[in-house]
Amino acid sequence: MSTATIETKTDTTTAMPKLWTRQEAAEYLGVSAKTMANWASNGIGPPYFSLCGGAVRYDPETLSAWLQDQLQSTLG
């Protein structure tokens, strides 16, 4: 009787996070996709990726960090 050995391969690559569409990012921030587009065209708002064909995508972690940076103190 022979025993089969199973080789396991450890994947050391890090999975890329799913990038969000402008609509998904807008829903997360509670604004409209049009507002996100206006921010982008005015050079304000969160950083984004501009892909071939004009597709815009947002990294959820970068979006969250940008949002934290927007926190304003009411103490003066």
PDB file of N, CA, C and O in Angstrom, chain B, residues numbered from 101:
ATOM      1  N   MET B 101       0.837  -1.182   0.000  1.00  0.00           N
ATOM      2  CA  MET B 101       0.000   0.000   0.000  1.00  0.00           C
ATOM      3  C   MET B 101       0.879   1.242   0.000  1.00  0.00           C
ATOM      4  O   MET B 101       1.722   1.411   0.881  1.00  0.00           O
ATOM      5  N   SER B 102       0.689   2.092  -0.966  1.00  0.00           N
ATOM      6  CA  SER B 102       1.513   3.292  -1.013  1.00  0.00           C
ATOM      7  C   SER B 102       0.719   4.491  -0.499  1.00  0.00           C
ATOM      8  O   SER B 102      -0.499   4.579  -0.661  1.00  0.00           O
ATOM      9  N   THR B 103       1.433   5.381   0.107  1.00  0.00           N
ATOM     10  CA  THR B 103       0.808   6.589   0.633  1.00  0.00           C
ATOM     11  C   THR B 103       1.159   7.751  -0.273  1.00  0.00           C
ATOM     12  O   THR B 103       2.331   8.049  -0.499  1.00  0.00           O
ATOM     13  N   ALA B 104       0.145   8.395  -0.781  1.00  0.00           N
ATOM     14  CA  ALA B 104       0.373   9.543  -1.649  1.00  0.00           C
ATOM     15  C   ALA B 104       0.662  10.770  -0.794  1.00  0.00           C
ATOM     16  O   ALA B 104       0.010  11.016   0.221  1.00  0.00           O
ATOM     17  N   THR B 105       1.625  11.506  -1.222  1.00  0.00           N
ATOM     18  CA  THR B 105       1.914  12.753  -0.507  1.00  0.00           C
ATOM     19  C   THR B 105       1.326  13.911  -1.288  1.00  0.00           C
ATOM     20  O   THR B 105       1.362  13.950  -2.518  1.00  0.00           O
ATOM     21  N   ILE B 106       0.802  14.821  -0.556  1.00  0.00           N
ATOM     22  CA  ILE B 106       0.202  16.003  -1.164  1.00  0.00           C
ATOM     23  C   ILE B 106       1.125  17.176  -0.897  1.00  0.00           C
ATOM     24  O   ILE B 106       1.420  17.514   0.250  1.00  0.00           O
ATOM     25  N   GLU B 107       1.565  17.776  -1.959  1.00  0.00           N
ATOM     26  CA  GLU B 107       2.410  18.948  -1.807  1.00  0.00           C
ATOM     27  C   GLU B 107       1.529  20.183  -1.805  1.00  0.00           C
ATOM     28  O   GLU B 107       0.657  20.356  -2.656  1.00  0.00           O
ATOM     29  N   THR B 108       1.779  21.021  -0.842  1.00  0.00           N
ATOM     30  CA  THR B 108       1.036  22.279  -0.794  1.00  0.00           C
ATOM     31  C   THR B 108       1.982  23.400  -1.154  1.00  0.00           C
ATOM     32  O   THR B 108       3.154  23.400  -0.778  1.00  0.00           O
ATOM     33  N   LYS B 109       1.473  24.309  -1.855  1.00  0.00           N
ATOM     34  CA  LYS B 109       2.250  25.446  -2.295  1.00  0.00           C
ATOM     35  C   LYS B 109       1.750  26.678  -1.546  1.00  0.00           C
ATOM     36  O   LYS B 109       0.557  26.981  -1.552  1.00  0.00           O
ATOM     37  N   THR B 110       2.653  27.361  -0.922  1.00  0.00           N
ATOM     38  CA  THR B 110       2.275  28.566  -0.210  1.00  0.00           C
ATOM     39  C   THR B 110       2.353  29.739  -1.166  1.00  0.00           C
ATOM     40  O   THR B 110       3.398  30.007  -1.759  1.00  0.00           O
ATOM     41  N   ASP B 111       1.255  30.422  -1.304  1.00  0.00           N
ATOM     42  CA  ASP B 111       1.209  31.588  -2.189  1.00  0.00           C
ATOM     43  C   ASP B 111       1.673  32.797  -1.399  1.00  0.00           C
ATOM     44  O   ASP B 111       1.013  33.216  -0.449  1.00  0.00           O
ATOM     45  N   THR B 112       2.799  33.353  -1.789  1.00  0.00           N
ATOM     46  CA  THR B 112       3.345  34.496  -1.065  1.00  0.00           C
ATOM     47  C   THR B 112       2.935  35.826  -1.669  1.00  0.00           C
ATOM     48  O   THR B 112       3.294  36.883  -1.150  1.00  0.00           O
ATOM     49  N   THR B 113       2.193  35.782  -2.749  1.00  0.00           N
ATOM     50  CA  THR B 113       1.752  37.035  -3.352  1.00  0.00           C
ATOM     51  C   THR B 113       0.562  37.584  -2.575  1.00  0.00           C
ATOM     52  O   THR B 113      -0.260  36.834  -2.049  1.00  0.00           O
ATOM     53  N   THR B 114       0.494  38.868  -2.517  1.00  0.00           N
ATOM     54  CA  THR B 114      -0.612  39.532  -1.835  1.00  0.00           C
ATOM     55  C   THR B 114      -1.714  39.804  -2.839  1.00  0.00           C
ATOM     56  O   THR B 114      -1.470  40.347  -3.916  1.00  0.00           O
ATOM     57  N   ALA B 115      -2.910  39.429  -2.482  1.00  0.00           N
ATOM     58  CA  ALA B 115      -4.051  39.658  -3.365  1.00  0.00           C
ATOM     59  C   ALA B 115      -4.347  41.152  -3.434  1.00  0.00           C
ATOM     60  O   ALA B 115      -4.349  41.849  -2.419  1.00  0.00           O
ATOM     61  N   MET B 116      -4.591  41.615  -4.621  1.00  0.00           N
ATOM     62  CA  MET B 116      -4.953  43.019  -4.805  1.00  0.00           C
ATOM     63  C   MET B 116      -6.371  43.234  -4.295  1.00  0.00           C
ATOM     64  O   MET B 116      -7.247  42.400  -4.525  1.00  0.00           O
ATOM     65  N   PRO B 117      -6.605  44.352  -3.600  1.00  0.00           N
ATOM     66  CA  PRO B 117      -7.971  44.631  -3.160  1.00  0.00           C
ATOM     67  C   PRO B 117      -8.829  44.984  -4.362  1.00  0.00           C
ATOM     68  O   PRO B 117      -8.335  45.473  -5.378  1.00  0.00           O
ATOM     69  N   LYS B 118     -10.099  44.732  -4.229  1.00  0.00           N
ATOM     70  CA  LYS B 118     -11.018  45.119  -5.302  1.00  0.00           C
ATOM     71  C   LYS B 118     -11.074  46.634  -5.333  1.00  0.00           C
ATOM     72  O   LYS B 118     -11.282  47.278  -4.305  1.00  0.00           O
ATOM     73  N   LEU B 119     -10.892  47.190  -6.497  1.00  0.00           N
ATOM     74  CA  LEU B 119     -11.006  48.633  -6.650  1.00  0.00           C
ATOM     75  C   LEU B 119     -12.472  48.997  -6.853  1.00  0.00           C
ATOM     76  O   LEU B 119     -13.220  48.274  -7.512  1.00  0.00           O
ATOM     77  N   TRP B 120     -12.868  50.124  -6.279  1.00  0.00           N
ATOM     78  CA  TRP B 120     -14.254  50.558  -6.362  1.00  0.00           C
ATOM     79  C   TRP B 120     -14.469  51.475  -7.558  1.00  0.00           C
ATOM     80  O   TRP B 120     -13.582  52.229  -7.957  1.00  0.00           O
ATOM     81  N   THR B 121     -15.663  51.389  -8.114  1.00  0.00           N
ATOM     82  CA  THR B 121     -16.073  52.329  -9.152  1.00  0.00           C
ATOM     83  C   THR B 121     -16.342  53.683  -8.496  1.00  0.00           C
ATOM     84  O   THR B 121     -16.396  53.796  -7.271  1.00  0.00           O
ATOM     85  N   ARG B 122     -16.508  54.696  -9.329  1.00  0.00           N
ATOM     86  CA  ARG B 122     -16.832  56.024  -8.792  1.00  0.00           C
ATOM     87  C   ARG B 122     -18.151  55.964  -8.015  1.00  0.00           C
ATOM     88  O   ARG B 122     -18.284  56.611  -6.977  1.00  0.00           O
ATOM     89  N   GLN B 123     -19.114  55.203  -8.502  1.00  0.00           N
ATOM     90  CA  GLN B 123     -20.408  55.084  -7.824  1.00  0.00           C
ATOM     91  C   GLN B 123     -20.238  54.435  -6.446  1.00  0.00           C
ATOM     92  O   GLN B 123     -20.816  54.905  -5.467  1.00  0.00           O
ATOM     93  N   GLU B 124     -19.453  53.366  -6.367  1.00  0.00           N
ATOM     94  CA  GLU B 124     -19.222  52.690  -5.089  1.00  0.00           C
ATOM     95  C   GLU B 124     -18.505  53.610  -4.104  1.00  0.00           C
ATOM     96  O   GLU B 124     -18.841  53.643  -2.920  1.00  0.00           O
ATOM     97  N   ALA B 125     -17.519  54.354  -4.598  1.00  0.00           N
ATOM     98  CA  ALA B 125     -16.793  55.292  -3.738  1.00  0.00           C
ATOM     99  C   ALA B 125     -17.723  56.403  -3.254  1.00  0.00           C
ATOM    100  O   ALA B 125     -17.661  56.814  -2.096  1.00  0.00           O
ATOM    101  N   ALA B 126     -18.578  56.881  -4.142  1.00  0.00           N
ATOM    102  CA  ALA B 126     -19.530  57.932  -3.785  1.00  0.00           C
ATOM    103  C   ALA B 126     -20.499  57.453  -2.710  1.00  0.00           C
ATOM    104  O   ALA B 126     -20.807  58.190  -1.773  1.00  0.00           O
ATOM    105  N   GLU B 127     -20.976  56.230  -2.846  1.00  0.00           N
ATOM    106  CA  GLU B 127     -21.886  55.681  -1.836  1.00  0.00           C
ATOM    107  C   GLU B 127     -21.193  55.577  -0.489  1.00  0.00           C
ATOM    108  O   GLU B 127     -21.801  55.866   0.542  1.00  0.00           O
ATOM    109  N   TYR B 128     -19.934  55.171  -0.479  1.00  0.00           N
ATOM    110  CA  TYR B 128     -19.160  55.073   0.758  1.00  0.00           C
ATOM    111  C   TYR B 128     -19.041  56.442   1.432  1.00  0.00           C
ATOM    112  O   TYR B 128     -19.157  56.552   2.652  1.00  0.00           O
ATOM    113  N   LEU B 129     -18.809  57.486   0.625  1.00  0.00           N
ATOM    114  CA  LEU B 129     -18.632  58.834   1.168  1.00  0.00           C
ATOM    115  C   LEU B 129     -19.947  59.567   1.416  1.00  0.00           C
ATOM    116  O   LEU B 129     -19.970  60.596   2.090  1.00  0.00           O
ATOM    117  N   GLY B 130     -21.038  59.036   0.873  1.00  0.00           N
ATOM    118  CA  GLY B 130     -22.338  59.680   1.058  1.00  0.00           C
ATOM    119  C   GLY B 130     -22.536  60.894   0.167  1.00  0.00           C
ATOM    120  O   GLY B 130     -23.252  61.829   0.525  1.00  0.00           O
ATOM    121  N   VAL B 131     -21.896  60.874  -0.996  1.00  0.00           N
ATOM    122  CA  VAL B 131     -22.066  61.948  -1.973  1.00  0.00           C
ATOM    123  C   VAL B 131     -22.467  61.322  -3.300  1.00  0.00           C
ATOM    124  O   VAL B 131     -22.511  60.098  -3.426  1.00  0.00           O
ATOM    125  N   SER B 132     -22.756  62.152  -4.280  1.00  0.00           N
ATOM    126  CA  SER B 132     -23.132  61.611  -5.588  1.00  0.00           C
ATOM    127  C   SER B 132     -21.882  61.332  -6.433  1.00  0.00           C
ATOM    128  O   SER B 132     -20.805  61.870  -6.179  1.00  0.00           O
ATOM    129  N   ALA B 133     -22.061  60.484  -7.431  1.00  0.00           N
ATOM    130  CA  ALA B 133     -20.973  60.201  -8.358  1.00  0.00           C
ATOM    131  C   ALA B 133     -20.600  61.473  -9.122  1.00  0.00           C
ATOM    132  O   ALA B 133     -19.438  61.665  -9.480  1.00  0.00           O
ATOM    133  N   LYS B 134     -21.580  62.335  -9.369  1.00  0.00           N
ATOM    134  CA  LYS B 134     -21.307  63.601 -10.054  1.00  0.00           C
ATOM    135  C   LYS B 134     -20.412  64.496  -9.197  1.00  0.00           C
ATOM    136  O   LYS B 134     -19.522  65.167  -9.719  1.00  0.00           O
ATOM    137  N   THR B 135     -20.646  64.507  -7.893  1.00  0.00           N
ATOM    138  CA  THR B 135     -19.778  65.270  -6.993  1.00  0.00           C
ATOM    139  C   THR B 135     -18.353  64.738  -7.059  1.00  0.00           C
ATOM    140  O   THR B 135     -17.396  65.511  -7.101  1.00  0.00           O
ATOM    141  N   MET B 136     -18.217  63.419  -7.068  1.00  0.00           N
ATOM    142  CA  MET B 136     -16.885  62.809  -7.174  1.00  0.00           C
ATOM    143  C   MET B 136     -16.210  63.231  -8.483  1.00  0.00           C
ATOM    144  O   MET B 136     -15.016  63.530  -8.496  1.00  0.00           O
ATOM    145  N   ALA B 137     -16.961  63.256  -9.569  1.00  0.00           N
ATOM    146  CA  ALA B 137     -16.413  63.664 -10.866  1.00  0.00           C
ATOM    147  C   ALA B 137     -15.997  65.137 -10.832  1.00  0.00           C
ATOM    148  O   ALA B 137     -14.956  65.507 -11.375  1.00  0.00           O
ATOM    149  N   ASN B 138     -16.816  65.970 -10.191  1.00  0.00           N
ATOM    150  CA  ASN B 138     -16.480  67.394 -10.067  1.00  0.00           C
ATOM    151  C   ASN B 138     -15.204  67.580  -9.249  1.00  0.00           C
ATOM    152  O   ASN B 138     -14.337  68.373  -9.616  1.00  0.00           O
ATOM    153  N   TRP B 139     -15.093  66.848  -8.144  1.00  0.00           N
ATOM    154  CA  TRP B 139     -13.888  66.923  -7.322  1.00  0.00           C
ATOM    155  C   TRP B 139     -12.665  66.556  -8.158  1.00  0.00           C
ATOM    156  O   TRP B 139     -11.643  67.242  -8.117  1.00  0.00           O
ATOM    157  N   ALA B 140     -12.781  65.478  -8.907  1.00  0.00           N
ATOM    158  CA  ALA B 140     -11.650  65.008  -9.717  1.00  0.00           C
ATOM    159  C   ALA B 140     -11.258  66.051 -10.767  1.00  0.00           C
ATOM    160  O   ALA B 140     -10.072  66.310 -10.972  1.00  0.00           O
ATOM    161  N   SER B 141     -12.243  66.645 -11.425  1.00  0.00           N
ATOM    162  CA  SER B 141     -11.926  67.622 -12.473  1.00  0.00           C
ATOM    163  C   SER B 141     -11.348  68.910 -11.897  1.00  0.00           C
ATOM    164  O   SER B 141     -10.662  69.652 -12.600  1.00  0.00           O
ATOM    165  N   ASN B 142     -11.621  69.180 -10.617  1.00  0.00           N
ATOM    166  CA  ASN B 142     -11.089  70.371  -9.953  1.00  0.00           C
ATOM    167  C   ASN B 142      -9.810  70.078  -9.167  1.00  0.00           C
ATOM    168  O   ASN B 142      -9.268  70.962  -8.503  1.00  0.00           O
ATOM    169  N   GLY B 143      -9.335  68.835  -9.244  1.00  0.00           N
ATOM    170  CA  GLY B 143      -8.092  68.480  -8.569  1.00  0.00           C
ATOM    171  C   GLY B 143      -8.207  68.372  -7.058  1.00  0.00           C
ATOM    172  O   GLY B 143      -7.212  68.472  -6.340  1.00  0.00           O
ATOM    173  N   ILE B 144      -9.425  68.168  -6.584  1.00  0.00           N
ATOM    174  CA  ILE B 144      -9.635  67.972  -5.145  1.00  0.00           C
ATOM    175  C   ILE B 144     -10.278  66.604  -4.956  1.00  0.00           C
ATOM    176  O   ILE B 144     -10.570  65.915  -5.933  1.00  0.00           O
ATOM    177  N   GLY B 145     -10.494  66.219  -3.737  1.00  0.00           N
ATOM    178  CA  GLY B 145     -11.120  64.931  -3.484  1.00  0.00           C
ATOM    179  C   GLY B 145     -10.085  63.828  -3.357  1.00  0.00           C
ATOM    180  O   GLY B 145      -8.881  64.081  -3.407  1.00  0.00           O
ATOM    181  N   PRO B 146     -10.558  62.619  -3.193  1.00  0.00           N
ATOM    182  CA  PRO B 146      -9.657  61.489  -2.961  1.00  0.00           C
ATOM    183  C   PRO B 146      -8.874  61.091  -4.208  1.00  0.00           C
ATOM    184  O   PRO B 146      -9.342  61.293  -5.329  1.00  0.00           O
ATOM    185  N   PRO B 147      -7.674  60.521  -4.013  1.00  0.00           N
ATOM    186  CA  PRO B 147      -6.904  60.038  -5.163  1.00  0.00           C
ATOM    187  C   PRO B 147      -7.606  58.861  -5.835  1.00  0.00           C
ATOM    188  O   PRO B 147      -8.331  58.099  -5.195  1.00  0.00           O
ATOM    189  N   TYR B 148      -7.376  58.734  -7.123  1.00  0.00           N
ATOM    190  CA  TYR B 148      -8.033  57.673  -7.887  1.00  0.00           C
ATOM    191  C   TYR B 148      -7.112  57.183  -8.990  1.00  0.00           C
ATOM    192  O   TYR B 148      -6.113  57.826  -9.314  1.00  0.00           O
ATOM    193  N   PHE B 149      -7.455  56.046  -9.558  1.00  0.00           N
ATOM    194  CA  PHE B 149      -6.758  55.503 -10.705  1.00  0.00           C
ATOM    195  C   PHE B 149      -7.571  55.833 -11.947  1.00  0.00           C
ATOM    196  O   PHE B 149      -8.791  55.667 -11.962  1.00  0.00           O
ATOM    197  N   SER B 150      -6.896  56.299 -12.978  1.00  0.00           N
ATOM    198  CA  SER B 150      -7.548  56.538 -14.257  1.00  0.00           C
ATOM    199  C   SER B 150      -7.052  55.455 -15.207  1.00  0.00           C
ATOM    200  O   SER B 150      -5.883  55.444 -15.591  1.00  0.00           O
ATOM    201  N   LEU B 151      -7.942  54.552 -15.579  1.00  0.00           N
ATOM    202  CA  LEU B 151      -7.576  53.412 -16.408  1.00  0.00           C
ATOM    203  C   LEU B 151      -7.844  53.701 -17.878  1.00  0.00           C
ATOM    204  O   LEU B 151      -8.458  54.710 -18.226  1.00  0.00           O
ATOM    205  N   CYS B 152      -7.383  52.815 -18.719  1.00  0.00           N
ATOM    206  CA  CYS B 152      -7.618  52.950 -20.161  1.00  0.00           C
ATOM    207  C   CYS B 152      -9.113  53.104 -20.430  1.00  0.00           C
ATOM    208  O   CYS B 152      -9.941  52.472 -19.774  1.00  0.00           O
ATOM    209  N   GLY B 153      -9.436  53.924 -21.374  1.00  0.00           N
ATOM    210  CA  GLY B 153     -10.831  54.109 -21.735  1.00  0.00           C
ATOM    211  C   GLY B 153     -11.575  55.062 -20.812  1.00  0.00           C
ATOM    212  O   GLY B 153     -12.791  55.219 -20.924  1.00  0.00           O
ATOM    213  N   GLY B 154     -10.847  55.699 -19.900  1.00  0.00           N
ATOM    214  CA  GLY B 154     -11.470  56.674 -19.016  1.00  0.00           C
ATOM    215  C   GLY B 154     -12.109  56.108 -17.763  1.00  0.00           C
ATOM    216  O   GLY B 154     -12.748  56.845 -17.013  1.00  0.00           O
ATOM    217  N   ALA B 155     -11.948  54.806 -17.519  1.00  0.00           N
ATOM    218  CA  ALA B 155     -12.512  54.215 -16.307  1.00  0.00           C
ATOM    219  C   ALA B 155     -11.771  54.754 -15.082  1.00  0.00           C
ATOM    220  O   ALA B 155     -10.544  54.846 -15.080  1.00  0.00           O
ATOM    221  N   VAL B 156     -12.517  55.104 -14.058  1.00  0.00           N
ATOM    222  CA  VAL B 156     -11.953  55.626 -12.816  1.00  0.00           C
ATOM    223  C   VAL B 156     -12.205  54.607 -11.713  1.00  0.00           C
ATOM    224  O   VAL B 156     -13.314  54.089 -11.581  1.00  0.00           O
ATOM    225  N   ARG B 157     -11.188  54.324 -10.930  1.00  0.00           N
ATOM    226  CA  ARG B 157     -11.311  53.376  -9.822  1.00  0.00           C
ATOM    227  C   ARG B 157     -10.647  53.946  -8.583  1.00  0.00           C
ATOM    228  O   ARG B 157      -9.683  54.706  -8.665  1.00  0.00           O
ATOM    229  N   TYR B 158     -11.187  53.561  -7.430  1.00  0.00           N
ATOM    230  CA  TYR B 158     -10.688  54.019  -6.137  1.00  0.00           C
ATOM    231  C   TYR B 158     -10.277  52.825  -5.291  1.00  0.00           C
ATOM    232  O   TYR B 158     -10.970  51.808  -5.254  1.00  0.00           O
ATOM    233  N   ASP B 159      -9.141  52.958  -4.612  1.00  0.00           N
ATOM    234  CA  ASP B 159      -8.696  51.938  -3.673  1.00  0.00           C
ATOM    235  C   ASP B 159      -9.412  52.186  -2.347  1.00  0.00           C
ATOM    236  O   ASP B 159      -9.304  53.286  -1.804  1.00  0.00           O
ATOM    237  N   PRO B 160     -10.140  51.203  -1.803  1.00  0.00           N
ATOM    238  CA  PRO B 160     -10.892  51.422  -0.563  1.00  0.00           C
ATOM    239  C   PRO B 160     -10.030  51.890   0.615  1.00  0.00           C
ATOM    240  O   PRO B 160     -10.469  52.731   1.399  1.00  0.00           O
ATOM    241  N   GLU B 161      -8.817  51.360   0.749  1.00  0.00           N
ATOM    242  CA  GLU B 161      -7.948  51.774   1.859  1.00  0.00           C
ATOM    243  C   GLU B 161      -7.494  53.219   1.702  1.00  0.00           C
ATOM    244  O   GLU B 161      -7.452  53.967   2.679  1.00  0.00           O
ATOM    245  N   THR B 162      -7.158  53.613   0.489  1.00  0.00           N
ATOM    246  CA  THR B 162      -6.753  54.996   0.232  1.00  0.00           C
ATOM    247  C   THR B 162      -7.923  55.940   0.459  1.00  0.00           C
ATOM    248  O   THR B 162      -7.750  57.037   0.990  1.00  0.00           O
ATOM    249  N   LEU B 163      -9.100  55.515   0.059  1.00  0.00           N
ATOM    250  CA  LEU B 163     -10.306  56.320   0.251  1.00  0.00           C
ATOM    251  C   LEU B 163     -10.589  56.521   1.738  1.00  0.00           C
ATOM    252  O   LEU B 163     -10.930  57.623   2.168  1.00  0.00           O
ATOM    253  N   SER B 164     -10.449  55.472   2.504  1.00  0.00           N
ATOM    254  CA  SER B 164     -10.656  55.560   3.951  1.00  0.00           C
ATOM    255  C   SER B 164      -9.632  56.490   4.595  1.00  0.00           C
ATOM    256  O   SER B 164      -9.985  57.290   5.461  1.00  0.00           O
ATOM    257  N   ALA B 165      -8.368  56.393   4.181  1.00  0.00           N
ATOM    258  CA  ALA B 165      -7.323  57.264   4.718  1.00  0.00           C
ATOM    259  C   ALA B 165      -7.597  58.722   4.356  1.00  0.00           C
ATOM    260  O   ALA B 165      -7.421  59.616   5.183  1.00  0.00           O
ATOM    261  N   TRP B 166      -8.030  58.960   3.110  1.00  0.00           N
ATOM    262  CA  TRP B 166      -8.364  60.319   2.684  1.00  0.00           C
ATOM    263  C   TRP B 166      -9.493  60.877   3.542  1.00  0.00           C
ATOM    264  O   TRP B 166      -9.450  62.035   3.958  1.00  0.00           O
ATOM    265  N   LEU B 167     -10.496  60.055   3.802  1.00  0.00           N
ATOM    266  CA  LEU B 167     -11.625  60.498   4.611  1.00  0.00           C
ATOM    267  C   LEU B 167     -11.173  60.887   6.017  1.00  0.00           C
ATOM    268  O   LEU B 167     -11.622  61.899   6.556  1.00  0.00           O
ATOM    269  N   GLN B 168     -10.294  60.096   6.605  1.00  0.00           N
ATOM    270  CA  GLN B 168      -9.769  60.418   7.940  1.00  0.00           C
ATOM    271  C   GLN B 168      -9.010  61.748   7.925  1.00  0.00           C
ATOM    272  O   GLN B 168      -9.060  62.506   8.894  1.00  0.00           O
ATOM    273  N   ASP B 169      -8.313  62.026   6.828  1.00  0.00           N
ATOM    274  CA  ASP B 169      -7.585  63.288   6.704  1.00  0.00           C
ATOM    275  C   ASP B 169      -8.509  64.497   6.638  1.00  0.00           C
ATOM    276  O   ASP B 169      -8.086  65.624   6.893  1.00  0.00           O
ATOM    277  N   GLN B 170      -9.771  64.259   6.296  1.00  0.00           N
ATOM    278  CA  GLN B 170     -10.738  65.352   6.182  1.00  0.00           C
ATOM    279  C   GLN B 170     -11.356  65.730   7.518  1.00  0.00           C
ATOM    280  O   GLN B 170     -12.096  66.709   7.612  1.00  0.00           O
ATOM    281  N   LEU B 171     -11.056  64.962   8.541  1.00  0.00           N
ATOM    282  CA  LEU B 171     -11.636  65.196   9.867  1.00  0.00           C
ATOM    283  C   LEU B 171     -11.224  66.579  10.370  1.00  0.00           C
ATOM    284  O   LEU B 171     -10.037  66.894  10.449  1.00  0.00           O
ATOM    285  N   GLN B 172     -12.194  67.374  10.699  1.00  0.00           N
ATOM    286  CA  GLN B 172     -11.963  68.732  11.165  1.00  0.00           C
ATOM    287  C   GLN B 172     -12.288  68.830  12.644  1.00  0.00           C
ATOM    288  O   GLN B 172     -13.279  68.267  13.110  1.00  0.00           O
ATOM    289  N   SER B 173     -11.469  69.531  13.362  1.00  0.00           N
ATOM    290  CA  SER B 173     -11.733  69.747  14.776  1.00  0.00           C
ATOM    291  C   SER B 173     -12.595  70.994  14.941  1.00  0.00           C
ATOM    292  O   SER B 173     -12.399  71.997  14.254  1.00  0.00           O
ATOM    293  N   THR B 174     -13.543  70.914  15.858  1.00  0.00           N
ATOM    294  CA  THR B 174     -14.387  72.095  16.125  1.00  0.00           C
ATOM    295  C   THR B 174     -13.801  72.941  17.249  1.00  0.00           C
ATOM    296  O   THR B 174     -14.352  73.977  17.620  1.00  0.00           O
ATOM    297  N   LEU B 175     -12.669  72.477  17.782  1.00  0.00           N
ATOM    298  CA  LEU B 175     -11.985  73.264  18.808  1.00  0.00           C
ATOM    299  C   LEU B 175     -11.141  74.326  18.144  1.00  0.00           C
ATOM    300  O   LEU B 175     -10.420  74.041  17.189  1.00  0.00           O
ATOM    301  N   GLY B 176     -11.220  75.528  18.631  1.00  0.00           N
ATOM    302  CA  GLY B 176     -10.510  76.574  17.927  1.00  0.00           C
ATOM    303  C   GLY B 176      -9.506  77.236  18.740  1.00  0.00           C
ATOM    304  O   GLY B 176      -8.828  78.147  18.264  1.00  0.00           O
TER     305      GLY B 176
END
